[in-house]
Amino acid sequence: MSVQGERLLAAIEAEIKNISKLEHSLARTKVVLQEHASRLRLGTNPELVMTALRLSVPHETTLALIERVDPVLSTHAEQLPPKN
């Protein structure tokens, strides 16, 4: 294989690895969202669910949820530091 081919192969393999990590993260977020949807259906206070979501899903997901529920709150949430 040529040097160019080896570089391309390495780049493709790195991208596959990145996609696998992203898939794992998305799958985890999906499970967490499904659990919290069930909690809401069972009558849990929406504010408690939103607080729990802020602690357990990526910051971008939390912002997207807030924007759908209350766009006014989303401007305040954008000012908060992201969780690690």
C-alpha positions as CSV (number, residue, x, y, z in Angstrom):
1,M,0.0,0.0,0.0
2,S,1.3,3.5,-0.8
3,V,2.0,6.1,1.9
4,Q,-1.1,8.0,0.8
5,G,-3.2,4.9,1.1
6,E,-1.8,4.2,4.6
7,R,-2.6,7.8,5.6
8,L,-6.1,7.5,4.2
9,L,-6.7,4.2,5.9
10,A,-5.5,5.7,9.3
11,A,-7.8,8.6,8.8
12,I,-10.8,6.4,8.0
13,E,-10.1,4.2,11.0
14,A,-9.8,7.2,13.3
15,E,-13.2,8.5,12.0
16,I,-14.8,5.1,12.6
17,K,-13.5,5.2,16.2
18,N,-14.9,8.7,16.6
19,I,-18.3,7.6,15.2
20,S,-18.3,4.6,17.6
21,K,-17.8,7.0,20.6
22,L,-20.6,9.3,19.3
23,E,-22.9,6.3,18.9
24,H,-22.2,5.2,22.5
25,S,-22.9,8.7,23.8
26,L,-26.1,9.0,21.8
27,A,-27.3,5.6,23.0
28,R,-26.7,6.6,26.6
29,T,-28.5,9.9,26.2
30,K,-31.5,8.1,24.5
31,V,-31.8,5.7,27.5
32,V,-31.7,8.6,30.0
33,L,-34.3,10.5,28.0
34,Q,-36.6,7.5,27.8
35,E,-36.3,7.0,31.6
36,H,-37.2,10.6,32.3
37,A,-40.1,10.5,29.8
38,S,-41.4,7.5,31.8
39,R,-41.0,9.5,35.1
40,L,-43.1,12.4,33.6
41,R,-45.8,9.9,32.4
42,L,-45.9,8.6,36.0
43,G,-46.5,12.1,37.4
44,T,-43.1,13.3,38.5
45,N,-42.8,17.1,38.8
46,P,-41.5,18.4,35.5
47,E,-39.1,20.8,37.3
48,L,-37.5,17.8,39.1
49,V,-37.2,15.9,35.8
50,M,-35.6,18.9,34.1
51,T,-33.1,19.3,37.0
52,A,-32.2,15.6,36.8
53,L,-31.8,15.9,33.0
54,R,-29.4,18.8,33.4
55,L,-27.2,16.6,35.5
56,S,-27.3,13.5,33.3
57,V,-27.4,14.5,29.6
58,P,-25.1,16.6,27.5
59,H,-25.5,20.4,27.8
60,E,-26.6,20.7,24.2
61,T,-29.4,18.3,24.8
62,T,-30.6,20.2,27.8
63,L,-30.6,23.5,25.9
64,A,-32.6,21.9,23.1
65,L,-35.2,20.7,25.6
66,I,-35.4,24.0,27.3
67,E,-35.9,25.8,24.0
68,R,-38.8,23.6,23.2
69,V,-40.4,24.0,26.6
70,D,-39.7,27.7,27.3
71,P,-37.6,29.8,24.9
72,V,-37.3,32.6,27.5
73,L,-35.5,30.2,29.9
74,S,-33.1,29.0,27.2
75,T,-31.4,32.4,27.1
76,H,-30.7,32.1,30.9
77,A,-29.5,28.5,30.5
78,E,-27.1,29.4,27.7
79,Q,-25.2,31.7,30.2
80,L,-24.7,28.8,32.7
81,P,-21.3,27.0,32.5
82,P,-21.5,23.6,30.7
83,K,-21.2,20.5,32.8
84,N,-18.1,18.3,32.3
